[in-house]
Amino acid sequence: MLDLLNAWLISPFDYGFMRRAVVGGLALSLAAPPLGVFLVLRGMSLIGDAMAHAILPGVALGFLLAGFSLPIMSIGGVLFGLMVALLAGAVSKMGGQREDAAMASFFIISLAAGVMLISLGGSSVDLTHVLFGSILAINSTALLLIAGISTLIVVTLAIVFRALVVECLDPLFLRGQSRRSGWVHSVFLGLLVLNLTAGFQTLGTLMAVGLMMLPATSARFWSKRLEGLIGIAIVLAMVSSTGGLLLSFHLDIPSGPSIILLAGFGYLFSALFGRYHSLAAKLRRKTTPLAAEPGS
C-alpha cells in the first residue's frame, strides 16, 4: 500500500519539471481564488473571463517582439489588460453603458486581435501554447515570475482587504467616506490583470481564469462567511492543481485541462452535495418538516 502511494503521489515529484509545475500551481492557488471570491461577491464573475482574453493582444505583441520571452510577454499582457480595463471604464462612464457590457465588447475585439497577431507571426503550435499554456514546461525564470506576482497579489489584498469588503457590502458607504473610493476598484482590476498574466504561462489565456473562478464558485456551496469562502477556495485550488498534475503525469493527458476539469468536478460535487444551496441541501429542507411532524 505504501509503495503504491509512493508511486502515485511522491515519485512523480522526483522530476524537476514536476516540482516546478507544482510550486507554480500552488503559488497561483494562493493568489487566484481570493480574487475569484471577490468577483463572485461583486457580481462580476464574467469580468474575470473577459479580462483573461483582454491580455491576449499584449502577450501576442510580446511574442512577436521577443519570441517566447515570458517577462516580455507578461509585461505586454499587463499593459494591454490595464488599458482595456481603463477603456471599458471610460466607455461606461461616458456612454452610460454597463461596465460588464463594455468589457465584453473589448474582450471579443482583444481575442480576435491576439489570435490574428500570433497567427501572422508564428505557427499553430505557438497559438496553442499561448491559448492553452503548458505548466509542465515552465522554467526557473517563469517560476520566479509567477511566485513574485502571486506574492504581490496576496500582500496587496491584505492591505486593501477591508476596503474591498466594504465596497462589496456597501459601496455607497465607501463613496460617502472618501472621494477617492474609485481607487479600490482600480487596484482590484490591476490585481486581476496581474494574476491572469501569471496564469497564462501555465494554463493559457483561455483557461487561466478557471483556477480563479471554479474554486470560488464551489466554495459558495460550503460556507457563508468570507473567511470560509476564501479558505475553502484556496484548498480546492491547491487540490485541483496538484491532483491535476498527478493525473496528467500518470495518465499521459494534458496538464492544464486536467487541472481545470478536476476543479470543475469539485464544482459539480459541491453543487450536488454542498452544505448550502446545493441539491442535497434543498432535499434536506423538504424532508426536515415531514420528519419533524410526528414529534410535534
N, C-alpha and C positions, 0 to 999 in steps of 0.2 A: 504493500500500500504506500509506504513512504517512498519507495523507488518510483512508483507511478506519479505521485505528487511532485517529486523532484524533477522527473522528466517533463511534466506538463507545465509546472509553474515556475521552476527555478532555472533549469538547464538552458532554456532559450535566452536568458539574460547573460550567458557566458559570452555572447557575441556583442561586440562593441556597438554595432548598428542598432541592436535591440535595446541596449542600455540608453543610448542617446534618444531613441524614439520614446521610451517610457518616461524619461525625465522631461522631454519636451511635452509629452501628453499630460503629465501631472502638473507641469507649470501652467499650461493652458487651462487645466481643470480647476486650478485655484482662482484664476482671474476671470474666466468667461462666465461661469454660472451666476455669480452675483450680479453681473451686468444683465444677464437674461432675466433674473428675478425682478430687477427694477424696470426692465422693459415691459414685463407682464403686468406689473402693478400700475405702470403709467399708461397701459392700453396701447403700447407701441410695439407689439410683438413683430409685426411685419416690417417695421422700420429696420430691424436688425438684418433681415434678408435683403432689403433694398440697399443698405449700406455695404453689405458684403459684395454686391455686384458693382457698387459705385467705385470701389477701389481698383477695379479691373483695368481701366484705361491707364492709370498711373503705373500699375505693375507692368502693363504691356510696353509703355514707353521706356521704363527702366530696362526691360528685356531687350528692346531694340537698341538702346544705347550701350549697354554693357553685358549683354548675354544673361546667363543665369547667375548674376551677381545679386545675392539676396539682400545685402544692405541697400544697393541702388534701387532694386525693385520695391523694397519696403518703403524707402523714402518717397518714391513715386506714388505708391499706394496711399500713404498717409496724406501727402499733399493733395492728391486728387479727391480722396474721401472727404477731407475737410472742406475743399472747395465746393463739392456737391452739397454738403450739409449747409454751408453758408448760402449757396444759391437757392436751395429749397426753402430755407428760412426767409430769404429776401422775397422770393416769389409769393410765398404765403402771406407775408405782411403787406406787400404792395397790391396784390391782386385779390386778397381775401380768400384764397383757396386754402383748404386744409393742408397742413404740413405733410401728412402722410400721402395725400394725392400728388403733391408736388414732388415728394421724394420718389414715389413710384414712377413718375414720368421720367425723372432724371436717371433712375436706376435702369430703365429699359434702354434709354439712349446710351448710358455708360456701358452696359453689357454688350450692345451691338458694336460700339466703337472699340472696346477692348478686344473682342473676338476678331474684328476686322484688322486691327493693328498686328496682333500676333500671327494671323493667317498670312498677312503680307510680308512679315519679316521673319517667319520661322516655318515650322512644319506642323503636321498634325500631332506629332509626338510632343512638341513644345506646347501646343494648345492644350493637350490633355494634361500635361504636367501642371500647367498654371491653373486650369479649371478644377482639377481633382486632387492636386498635391501628391506628395509622396513622403509620408512620415518616416519611412524606413531609410530614406536617402538623405536625411538632414545630417550635416556635418557639425563640427565643433563651433564654427562661426555662427551657423544658424541657431544652434542650441543656446549659445550665449545671448544672441539677439532675442530669442523667444523668452528666455529667463529674465533678461533685463526689462523687456516690455511688460511681462507679467508682474514683475516686482513693482514697477512704476504704477501699474494699474491698481494693484492691491493697496499700496501706500496712499495713492491719491483718493481711492474710495474711502479709506479710513479717515482721511482728513475732511472730506465733504459728505460723510455719511449722514450726519444729522440734517444737513440742508437738503440732501436728496430725499430723505424720509419725509420731511415737512412738505417738499414740493409734490411728492406722490399723494400725501394725505390731504393737504390743504394748500394748493398753490396760491390762492388769493391771499392767504395769511402771509406767505413768504413775500409776495409782492408788496403787501402793505408795510412789512417790516423794513424793506430795503428797495431802493430804486434799481439796484444792480442785481436783482434776483435772476435776471436772464443769464448770468454767468454760470449758474448751476447747470442749466440745460446745455450750455455750450461746452462746459467741462465734461459733462456726461457723454455728449456726442463725440468729443475728442477721444475719450477713453474707449468708446465703441469702435472708432476707426482704428485706433492702435491695436486693440485686441484682434480685430478682423485681419489686420495686416500681419500680425504674428501667426494667426491661424491659417492663412492661405499657404504658408510654406509647408504645412503639414497635412492639411485637409483640402487645400484648394479653395478658390474663391466661391465655388458653388456649395461646398459643404462646411465651410468654416463656421457658419452660423449654427450648425447642428449641435455642437458641443456647448453652445451658449444657451440655446432655447429649449432643447428637449429635456435636459435635467431640470431646468427651471419650471417648465410646464408640468413635469412629472411631480415635482415637489409640492405643487398646489393640492395634490390628492392626499398628502400625508401630514401637512401642517397648516395652521392658520396664522402662526407667528412669523414675523420677518426673520428672526434669527434661525428659526427652524427651517424656513424655506431656503435660506442661503446655505445652511449646513447640510441639509439633505441633498440639495442640488450639487454641491461640491463633491459629496461622497458618490452620488450617482455618476457624475462626470468622470471621477477617478476610476471607478469600477468599469465604466464603459471604455475608457481609453486603454487601460491595462488589459482588460479582458478581450477587447477587440484586437489588440496587438498579438496576444497569445493565440487567438483563433486564426488570425492571419498567418502566423508562423506555422502552426500545426496543420492547418487545412490548405495551405498554399492558395489563399484568396487575397484580394486587395485589402490593404490595411485600413485606408480611410473609410471606405464603405462599411467595413466590419465594425469599426468604432461607432459610426453613426447608426447602423442597424441595431447594434446592441443597445445604444441609448434609446432607439425607437422601441425596442422590445420592453425596455424599462418603462417607457411612457404607456404602452398598451397594458402592461401588467398593472401599473398604477391606476389607470382608468377603469380597470375591471375590479381590482381588489383594494384600492386605496381607502384610507380612513374617512376621507371627506369627498363628497360629490362624485364618488365612483358608482359603478353599477351595484357592487356589493353593499355599499352604504345606503343606496336607495332601497334595496331589498330589505335591509335591516330595519329601516324606518317603517316600511309597510308591514312587516311581520311583528314588530315590537308591540304595537297596540293590541293586536289579536292575542298575543301571548300574555298580556297583562290583564285581560278581561276576567279570567277565572278567579284571580286573586282580589279583584276589585269589589 
